């Protein structure tokens, strides 16, 4: 969408619409625009009736419909009839994702019971997770009030795309005065709205031995033991910032006390026997939305508590809280200097990880099992899956495995290509590799391996192959050494959401196609500045 078109946008007239079709709503997509048709040929109304009359007409036409269904259809007729050029459109896809922002460029009332509108979209808009409950997906169309837009910092989200001063922008495109839209916003600092936070119950499997300590963050150590399963509780603090694991500061070697109102914390652990763990899985899978589970496998230099915090943060920020999530924690020492030791412990943990997968797939009612492995954790995941795919007892169970996500994998390119990929590409609905040339950990690992390339490296060294969706995240901003970019940025968390909830192809996730050696790979279209709209 050109900036001149965007200037027509009226912030007092913004409407949210699902991007899916319904009995009355149909989309026909173009490159940067869509034709949206709302058709109610089966209902004897022309659209200019009062809302009360429309409710009665729809109720008479559909006597078996619930009141909420009647209201949604009637509201759809009324609102579509009264739409006009310049109205803003928020296009929502599954998983509470704002996929598109656009404006109505034209409207045609083709006959008495059909409205055709042409919606022009902002070009290259990056889909964004909306955590605030602003939209009922069962509605045909829903008006979003200026008060809600103000709370969500909607104008700032638009401004991030056109790089303009928000107050100048508001003066131009809104019928409201700037002080109404931004009456509580500091002009110099757009602070994020407070996330409410909350508690998450996640499952775990670990082959770490117990330390004997009563301190919960030190309950499990770094020695190899037998597989243990259980559940734990993670608290996300109010005011949580997406992508962060809020923890107490350290002063020299002294760490300040943690506080669940300020920090991501591990508050409880419960070990379960196999039968009790099975019962817990069955019960929670039965009430999950899609009977799905997510397993996170951490990497090098990670303690059990750190793995638990990260799993909680990922689950909360994607979000994946309508399903069940957990992690497998192998006995990494949690120390930077123990790289070689961690490799050996990772490889020795593969049999226990396979047992853990078997537990999840064994008569629990699970229909979709997803994996996210980070860094050295990919050694465990890829080798375990390669053994599973050749194991007779897993022959029918592997159909449950869905998304396999390799995040910054610390694996040799040639080893992966020749020894892992041939079997690995036979398992799962989709296999996605995320890499970056800004990842200092990949460069460190390559140095330790006498220059052998890692598949987690991006840029000119990007690894591409058939049977694998490779995404180069080199242009995504992340703090620190960029090794945890997968879980710290809105771009990546949103992309994970679309993978885990919708199994979307890369081209449908607003990624840009590139080619290397005749194979496709994918780039993020543009960088997104931080926006309080996410909360």
N, C-alpha and C positions, 0 to 999 in steps of 0.2 A: 504494500500500500504506500502510495506517495505521501509525503508530509502534508501536501495541500489537502488531500483527502482526509487525513487524520485530523486536520484542523476543523473539520465539519462535525466532529464527534461532540455530542451533548452528554455531559456526565450525569445529567438528570434523567436520561433515558437510556439505560443500559439493561440489556436482557440476556439471561443465561438460557442456553438451549443445548440439549444433548446432541452430540454429533452422530448418533445412531438414528435409524429410521423407526417409525412407529406405524400404527394403522392409519394415521392421518398425516404424518410428517415424513417427507422424503427429501434426501439430499442428493445433489448431483455435483460432484467436485470438478473444478477446473484447476489450473496451475496456481493462481493466486486469488481465485474467487470461487464461489459456490452458488448454485441455484437452489433455493430452499422453497419447497412447495408444501403448503398446508391445505389439505383437501378434506372436506366434510360433506361429500355428495350424499351420504346416507342420512344426513340430519337436516330436517326441514327448517333451516335458519339461514339468514343471509349475512349475519355478523354484526349488524348495526343495532341489534336488540340490546336491551339492558342485560346485565349479568344475571339478574334474577330470572328473567324470561329464558335466557339460554340454559340455565340450570334445569328449569322445568322441561324444556324441549329435549335436552339430552337425556334426562331421567326417564322421560316417556319413551324415547327411542330405545334405551337400554335399561329395561326394568330390573334386570338381574345384576347390574353393576353396583358396586359399593359406592357410597357417597363421595369418597375421595376420587375415584375414577371419573365419576360424573363431573365433579368440579374441575379436574384437570383438563378434560376435553372442552368443557364450556369456556374455561379461562383461555384455552388455546384459541378457540374461535374468536373470542372477544379481543384478545391481545393482537393476534395476527391481523385482524381486520383494521386495528387502529395503529399498526406500525407505520412509520414514515421514514423517508430518506434522512440519513444522518444518525439514526438510532444505532447505538453500539451493541455489538453481539459478542458474548463470551461463549465460546464453543467448548463444551465439556465432553471428554471421552471417559471410558471406564477408569475406575480407581481414583475418582475425585481429582482428575488431572485437567487443568485448564490447557487445552491443546492449541486453541486459536483465539485471537482477538481481531474483530473486524468491525465493519460499518455497513449499513444498508445503503447501497448505491442507487437502487431502483426498486420499485414495487409495482406489480401489475395485478389487478383483479380481473383474471381471465374470464370468469363467469361468476354466477351468484354464490357459488360455494367453493371457491378455490382462490388462494392467494399465492402468487409467485413473487419471490424477492430475490434480488441479486446481492450477495454479501461479498464485499472485498476484504481480504485478510491482510494483516500486517505481514510483510515478507519476512521469512526466516525466523518467525517467532519460536522461541524454545519452550516446549511444554513445561508446565510448572505445577508442582503438587500444591493443592490448596487444602490446608489443614482445617481452616475455619469452616463451619457448617453453614455455607451460604446458599446452597442449592440442593433442591430435592430432585433427584434424578428421575423420579416418576412423573414429573411435570412435563407437559408438552413445551412450555416456555414459561419463564419466571422473570418478573421485573425485579431488578436489584436496586434497592433504595440508595440515595446519595449518602445516607448515614452509614450504611454497610460499606459502601465504596470508600468512605473516609476512614473507617476502621481498618480496612484492608490495604489502605495506601495504594489504591488502584492507579491513581494518576502517576505515582512514582514508578510503578511497574511499566507504564507506557513510556515515561520519560527515559527510563533505562534503555529503551530501544531507539530513541531519536536524539539523545544527548542534548537535552535542553533544560533550561531552568524551569522547575515545576510551577513557580508562581506566575511567570510569563505565560506558560502553557495554559494554566487554569484560566487566566484572564481571556485568552483567545477562544477556548473551546467550551467553556462552561457558562451556563446561565446563572450559576451561583457565583457569589463573590469569593475571592481567594480566602478571605478570613473565615468564611463559613466552611469551606472544604478543608482548610488546614488550621483551624482555630487553635488546636492543641499541639501543633507540630513545630518544633524548633527549626527555623530556616537554615541553620548551619549544621544540624545533625538530625538525620532521619533515623531515630532509634527504632529497633524492631519491637513490634507488639509483643506482649508477654505471652509466651507459650504456657499453657496450664500445667504441663508436666503430668506425671502419673506413675503408677506402678505397672510393671510387666512381669508376668510369670513365664519363664522360658525353661526348656528342658536342656539337659546336658549329658554327654558321655565323656569320660576321661579315663586314661590309663596312667594317671599320676598317682603316686603313693601319698598317703596322708602324712603331714608333718607332726601331728600331735598338738599343734597350736590351737588355742581357742579363739585366736584372732581370725575372723572370717576371711579376710583377704589373704591370709597365709595358711588356710586350712589344707590346701593341696600343695605339694612340693614339685620337684623337678626330676624325680627318679621314676623309672619304669615300674609299673605295677599291673594289676589285672583291671579289666574294664569295669568301671563303676557307672551306673546311670542314676539320674535323679532330676530334680527341678530346683530352680533358684529364683529369687525375686530381685529385680533391678528397679531402682527408682530413678525417674527422670525429673530433674528439679524444675520448678516454675521458672519461667524466663529462659528455658533451654534454647540455645541457638543451634539451628540445624547444622549438622555435620561436626559438632563439637562433643567431646567427652569432658564435661566440666569436672575438674579435680582440684583438690587443695594445692596451694602454692608450696614450693619448697624454699626454705631459707638455708643455704649451704646444704648440709646433709639432713636437715631436720624438715620433715613434712608436717604441715599444719593438719589439725584434725578435720576429717570429712564431716559434712553436714548434708543430709538428704534434701534440704531446702535450697542448697546451693550447688550440690555436686551429684553426678551420676554415681550411684552407690550399689554395692551388692549387700543386701540386707538379710538374706536367709538362704540356707542350703538344706535340702532334704534328699538323702540317698534312698533309692527305692530298690527293692528286689526286682528280678526280671518280671515276675507276675504282677507286682504292683505297678511297675513302670508300664507294662502292657495295658493295664486297666486305665491308667492315667491317659495314655495315648489314645486309646479307643474312645474314652469319654470326651476328650477335647477335640479330637478329629471329627467326631459325630456332630458337634455343635459349631464347627468352623464353617465359614461361608462356602468355600470351594473344596473342602477336605484336602487342604494343601499343607505342606510343612517345608520349612526352610532350615538348612543346616549351614552354619558358618564354621570354617576351618581356619584357624589363625595361622600366622607365620612365625618366623624367627623372632627371638627376643621378646617373648610374650608370656606373662604369668597367667594362671587360671583366672584370677580376678580381672586382669586386663582383658582377657578374652570374653568374660561375662559382660563387662562394661560395653565393649565394642558391639557385642551381639544385641544388647539392649538398645544401644543408640541406633544401629542399623534398622532394627525392627520398628522402632518408633519413628525414625525419620523417613523411611521409604514411602509410606508406612506399610507394615505387613501385620498389623495387630488384629485383623479379623481372621487370621489363620494362626497356626502354631509355629513357633520358631525356637531354635536351639543351637547348640554348638558342640563341637568335639574339640577337647583340649588335650593335646599331646604334651609330654613333659619337656617343653622348652625351658631353658634356665631363666629366661627373662633378662639375660645379660648380653651386652653387645659383643664382648670378647669371646663368647662361647659359640661362634658360628659353626665351627666344625663339629662340636659336640651336638649341637641342635640338628645338624643334618643326619647324624647317626640315630638320634632319638626319633626323628621324623620317620625315617625309613623303617625303624623297628616298630612303629605304631600302626603300620598299614594293616596287619591282621586284626587288631582290635577295632580299627575303624570299620573294617568290613563286617565284623560282628555287630557293631553299632547300627550300620545300615540295615543289616538283616533283621535286627530287632524292630526297626521302624516299618519295614516292608512286610513283616510276618503277621498277617491277619489282623491288622489294626484298622482297616477301613480307609487307609490313606490312598488317595487317587493321584496326587501330584507331589513329587518330592523334588525340591530344588536345592542346589548346592552353590555356595559362594566360598571359594578358597582364596586366601590372600598370601602372596609371597611364597615362602617355603611350604605353606600348607598345600600348595598345588602339587608338590611331590607326592603327598599322601593321597590326595583326591584322584589324580590322574592314574597313578599306579593301582590304586584300589579298584577303580572302575574298570581298568583293563583286565584285572583278574576276575572281577565279577562277570563281565561280558562273556568270559570263557568258562564259567562255572555252571554246571547243569542245574544245580539247585536254585539258581537265580534266573533261569531261562524265562519264566513267566513274570517274575517280580520286576525285572528291569523295565518293563513297559510303564511302570509308575514314575520312573525318573524323567523329569521334564527339563528344567533349565539348569545348565551347567555353566557356571560363571567363573572364569579364571581371571582374578584381579591381580595385576602386577606380578605375574608368576615368575618365580626364580628357578627356571628350568632351562637347561642348555638347548639351543635351537635345534642342533642336529639330532640330539637324543630324542627330543620331542617329535621331530619330523619322521624319524626312522623307526623308533622303538615304541612310541606312545600313540601317535595320531592314527595309525592304521586301525587299531581296535577302538580307540577313544571316540572316533567319529561315528561309530555304529551305535552309540548309546545316547539317550536323551532326545528331546524334541528339538533343542537348539543348544549349541555350544558357542559361548561368547568369550572372546579374549580382549581384555582391556590393557593397553600398553601406553607408555609415555617416555619421551626422551628427556624429560625433566626429573625422572625418578633417580635420585642419587643412590638409593639402595641397589638399584640394578647396575649402576656404574661401579659401585663398590664390589658387588658380587662378581662382575666381569673381571675386575682387577685381580681378585683372589683366584680366579680360574684361568689365569694366564691369557686373558683377552677373549675367552670363549663367550659368544653372544648369548644373551638371555632372551626368552620370548616375551618378557615383560618390557623390553626396550622398544620405544617408538621411533618416530621420525624416519630417517633413512634406513634404520635397521628393523623396521616393522616386519613382523612375521605374518605372512598370508598363506592361505592354503584352502583347498576345497574342504567342505565339511566343518568350517569354522568361520564365525562372524568376528573379524578383527576390528576393534574400534581404537583409533589413535586419539588419546585424550591429552596430547601434548599441549594443546592450546587452552586447556582448562586451568584456571588459576587455583592454586592450593598453597597453604602455608607450609613452612618447614621444608623437609627434604622431598616433599611431593610423593612420598611412598604410600601414604594413606589417602590419596586423592579420591579413590573409589567411594569413600564413605564420608568425605568432608565437604563436598560441593553439591549444590543444587542440581547442576547438569547431570552428574553421575547418578545421584539418588533418584532423580526423576526417570532417567533411562532405566535404572533397575526396576522401578515401579512398573514401567510399561512392559518390561520383559517378564516379570514375575506374575503380573495380574492379567496380561493380555497376550503374551507370546507374540508381540508385534515384530514384523520384519524391520531391519534397520532403516529402510527407506521411509517407513511409516512412523519413525521415532524422531523425525526432524534432523536426521544425520545426513551428511553430504557424502556422496559416493566418490571414491578415488580408486586408482588402479595401480597395481605393482605386479609385474610378471604375469600379466593377463588375469590376475585374480582381483576381485573387488575387496576393498576394505573401506572403513567409514571414519569420518571426521565430524567433530562437533561444529555446527555451523558458525556459532559466534559465542562470545563469552557473555555471561549474565552477571550483572552487578547484584549485590545483595539487596533483597527487597523484603520489607515487612509483610508484603502481600502473602508470603508463604505461611504466615501464622495468623 
